[in-house]
Amino acid sequence: MIPISDDNPVQRTPFVTWLLIGGCVLVYVWEFLLGREMDGALNVLGFIPASLHDPGAAPSEALGIPPFGTIFISMFLHGSVLHLAGNMLYLWIFGNNIEDAMGHFRFIVFYLVSGVAAALSMAYVDPLSHVPMVGASGAISGVLAAYILLYPRARVTVVVPLGIIFWPFRVNAAVVVGLWFLTQLALAAVSDPTKPGVAWWAHVGGFAAGLVLTPLFKAADVPYFGPVPRRRGPWS
């Protein structure tokens, strides 16, 4: 089930969401232009959990970048074009409404703090890992948590691949985000965090952070579990 749009318009132009997407795309273009050196760059600039208690485990130190700094850098790095496209699709669909509900400055702080919480969650689960973490998915997980708290009844258009046919239909955001989180939780429970692969626990940690942080960052006049706003905006 792949979300492709929602029917939840906004009042504010989502400049921060656009800048985050544009930044991730530009960074990936830089990665792509590195050619064979791309993997090396990810190994140096990605977040390595073991570096938090052993700074010598972080190759980024050679560039003067402290281990904690790589958490922020890693949020803009992606391992493949599909990795980038999947993350940016979710940020494009759900990020604008959370930016609208929080305001531009609070949204970027919320996004980054969710990303930090996601990285630290993975470091807690596997503190000795030397596998670099890259990707915006931990921060975006926080955005999804905020969405399910604020707009669970918003209608989301999704497509389900049936062979070569993509079947579209509309469903409440609570179903889309809820199934997404249950999938992440299940995969985290059965995965071996010491092996390279998707950092499922980072997704779980980012989502949990989003649930906790949303009450602190949302505007006072934005209700929880609200109806779909009946207003027009630039994304309506």
C-alpha positions as CSV (number, residue, x, y, z in Angstrom):
1,M,0.0,0.0,0.0
2,I,1.8,3.1,-1.3
3,P,0.4,6.6,-0.4
4,I,0.4,9.1,-3.3
5,S,-1.6,12.0,-2.0
6,D,-3.9,13.3,0.7
7,D,-7.0,15.6,0.7
8,N,-5.8,17.7,3.6
9,P,-5.1,21.3,2.4
10,V,-2.9,23.8,4.2
11,Q,-2.9,27.5,4.9
12,R,0.8,28.1,5.1
13,T,3.1,27.5,2.1
14,P,5.3,24.6,3.2
15,F,8.7,26.2,2.6
16,V,10.5,24.1,5.1
17,T,9.1,20.8,3.7
18,W,10.2,21.9,0.2
19,L,13.6,22.9,1.4
20,L,14.1,19.5,3.1
21,I,13.1,17.7,0.0
22,G,15.3,19.9,-2.2
23,G,18.2,19.5,0.2
24,C,18.0,15.7,0.2
25,V,17.7,15.6,-3.6
26,L,20.7,17.9,-4.1
27,V,22.8,15.9,-1.7
28,Y,21.9,12.7,-3.5
29,V,22.9,14.3,-6.8
30,W,26.3,15.0,-5.2
31,E,26.5,11.4,-4.0
32,F,25.7,10.2,-7.5
33,L,28.3,12.3,-9.1
34,L,30.9,10.7,-6.8
35,G,30.5,7.5,-8.8
36,R,32.5,4.7,-7.2
37,E,33.4,7.0,-4.3
38,M,29.8,7.2,-3.1
39,D,29.9,4.3,-0.7
40,G,33.1,5.7,0.8
41,A,31.4,9.0,1.4
42,L,28.4,7.3,3.1
43,N,30.8,5.3,5.3
44,V,32.5,8.5,6.4
45,L,29.5,10.8,6.7
46,G,26.9,8.4,7.9
47,F,26.1,8.1,11.6
48,I,27.9,5.2,13.3
49,P,26.3,4.2,16.6
50,A,29.6,2.9,18.2
51,S,31.1,6.4,17.7
52,L,29.0,7.8,20.6
53,H,31.2,6.0,23.2
54,D,34.2,5.5,21.0
55,P,35.0,8.6,18.9
56,G,37.8,6.7,17.2
57,A,35.1,4.6,15.5
58,A,34.0,7.6,13.5
59,P,35.9,8.2,10.2
60,S,34.3,11.7,10.1
61,E,36.7,12.8,12.9
62,A,39.4,13.0,10.1
63,L,37.3,15.8,8.5
64,G,36.7,17.6,11.8
65,I,33.1,16.4,12.1
66,P,32.3,15.1,15.6
67,P,30.3,11.8,15.8
68,F,27.1,13.6,17.0
69,G,27.3,15.9,14.0
70,T,27.0,13.0,11.6
71,I,23.5,12.4,12.9
72,F,22.3,15.6,11.2
73,I,24.4,15.0,8.1
74,S,23.0,11.4,7.8
75,M,19.4,12.7,7.6
76,F,20.2,14.1,4.1
77,L,22.1,11.1,2.8
78,H,20.5,8.2,1.0
79,G,21.9,4.9,-0.2
80,S,20.0,4.7,-3.5
81,V,17.5,6.6,-5.7
82,L,14.7,4.3,-4.5
83,H,15.7,5.0,-0.9
84,L,15.5,8.7,-1.6
85,A,12.2,8.5,-3.6
86,G,10.4,6.5,-0.9
87,N,11.4,8.9,1.9
88,M,10.7,12.1,-0.1
89,L,7.2,10.7,-1.2
90,Y,6.2,10.4,2.5
91,L,7.6,13.8,3.4
92,W,5.9,15.4,0.4
93,I,2.5,14.0,1.4
94,F,2.5,14.3,5.2
95,G,5.1,17.0,5.9
96,N,3.2,20.0,4.7
97,N,0.3,19.5,7.1
98,I,2.6,19.1,10.1
99,E,4.5,22.2,9.1
100,D,1.1,24.0,8.8
101,A,0.1,22.8,12.3
102,M,3.4,23.8,13.9
103,G,4.7,26.7,12.0
104,H,8.0,26.8,10.0
105,F,10.5,27.1,12.8
106,R,9.0,24.7,15.2
107,F,8.5,22.2,12.4
108,I,12.2,22.1,11.4
109,V,13.2,21.7,15.1
110,F,10.6,18.9,15.5
111,Y,11.9,17.2,12.4
112,L,15.5,17.3,13.4
113,V,14.8,16.3,17.0
114,S,12.8,13.3,15.7
115,G,15.7,12.4,13.5
116,V,18.1,12.5,16.4
117,A,15.8,10.4,18.6
118,A,15.7,7.8,15.8
119,A,19.4,7.6,15.5
120,L,19.9,7.4,19.3
121,S,17.2,4.6,19.4
122,M,19.3,2.5,17.0
123,A,22.4,3.3,19.0
124,Y,20.7,2.1,22.1
125,V,19.6,-1.2,20.5
126,D,23.0,-1.8,19.0
127,P,25.6,0.4,20.7
128,L,28.6,-1.5,19.2
129,S,27.5,-1.2,15.6
130,H,30.0,0.2,13.1
131,V,27.5,0.1,10.2
132,P,26.8,3.7,9.1
133,M,23.2,4.9,9.2
134,V,21.8,7.1,6.4
135,G,18.4,8.4,5.4
136,A,15.6,10.8,6.4
137,S,13.2,8.0,7.4
138,G,13.8,8.4,11.2
139,A,12.8,12.1,11.1
140,I,9.9,11.4,8.7
141,S,8.7,8.7,11.2
142,G,8.2,11.6,13.7
143,V,6.2,13.5,11.1
144,L,3.9,10.4,10.6
145,A,3.4,10.2,14.3
146,A,2.3,13.8,14.4
147,Y,0.0,13.3,11.5
148,I,-1.8,10.4,13.1
149,L,-2.3,12.4,16.2
150,L,-3.6,15.5,14.4
151,Y,-5.3,14.3,11.2
152,P,-6.2,10.6,11.6
153,R,-9.4,11.1,9.6
154,A,-7.8,12.8,6.6
155,R,-8.3,10.8,3.4
156,V,-5.2,9.4,1.8
157,T,-5.1,8.1,-1.7
158,V,-3.0,4.9,-1.9
159,V,-2.2,2.4,-4.6
160,V,-1.7,-1.3,-4.2
161,P,0.4,-3.1,-6.8
162,L,-1.4,-6.1,-8.3
163,G,1.0,-7.5,-10.8
164,I,1.4,-4.8,-13.4
165,I,-1.8,-3.1,-12.3
166,F,-1.8,-0.4,-9.6
167,W,-5.2,-0.3,-7.8
168,P,-5.9,3.1,-6.3
169,F,-8.3,3.8,-3.4
170,R,-8.8,6.2,-0.5
171,V,-8.5,5.4,3.1
172,N,-8.2,7.2,6.4
173,A,-4.7,8.4,7.4
174,A,-5.1,6.4,10.7
175,V,-5.1,3.2,8.6
176,V,-2.2,4.1,6.4
177,V,0.1,5.3,9.2
178,G,-1.1,2.7,11.6
179,L,-0.3,-0.1,9.3
180,W,3.0,1.5,8.4
181,F,4.0,1.6,12.1
182,L,2.8,-1.9,12.9
183,T,4.9,-3.1,10.0
184,Q,8.0,-1.2,11.2
185,L,7.5,-2.6,14.8
186,A,7.1,-6.2,13.6
187,L,10.1,-6.0,11.3
188,A,12.2,-4.5,14.1
189,A,11.1,-7.3,16.5
190,V,12.3,-10.0,14.1
191,S,15.4,-8.3,12.6
192,D,19.0,-8.7,13.8
193,P,20.1,-5.1,14.5
194,T,23.8,-6.1,14.3
195,K,23.4,-7.0,10.6
196,P,23.5,-4.4,7.8
197,G,20.1,-3.5,6.4
198,V,17.1,-1.3,7.2
199,A,17.3,0.4,10.7
200,W,13.8,-0.6,11.7
201,W,14.4,0.5,15.4
202,A,15.2,4.0,14.2
203,H,11.8,4.2,12.6
204,V,10.2,3.0,15.8
205,G,12.2,5.5,17.8
206,G,11.5,8.4,15.5
207,F,7.8,7.6,15.6
208,A,7.8,7.4,19.4
209,A,9.6,10.7,19.6
210,G,7.0,12.3,17.3
211,L,4.2,11.1,19.6
212,V,5.9,12.7,22.6
213,L,7.0,15.9,20.9
214,T,3.8,16.8,19.0
215,P,2.0,18.2,22.0
216,L,5.0,20.5,22.6
217,F,5.3,21.7,19.1
218,K,1.8,22.0,17.6
219,A,0.0,25.3,17.6
220,A,-2.4,25.8,20.5
221,D,-5.4,26.1,18.2
222,V,-4.8,22.9,16.3
223,P,-6.9,20.1,17.9
224,Y,-5.9,16.4,18.3
225,F,-7.8,13.9,16.1
226,G,-9.3,16.8,14.2
227,P,-11.6,16.6,11.2
228,V,-10.2,17.3,7.8
229,P,-10.0,21.1,7.6
230,R,-12.6,22.6,5.2
231,R,-10.4,25.3,3.8
232,R,-8.5,25.9,0.6
233,G,-4.7,26.3,0.3
234,P,-1.9,26.0,-2.1
235,W,-2.0,22.1,-1.9
236,S,-5.8,21.8,-2.1
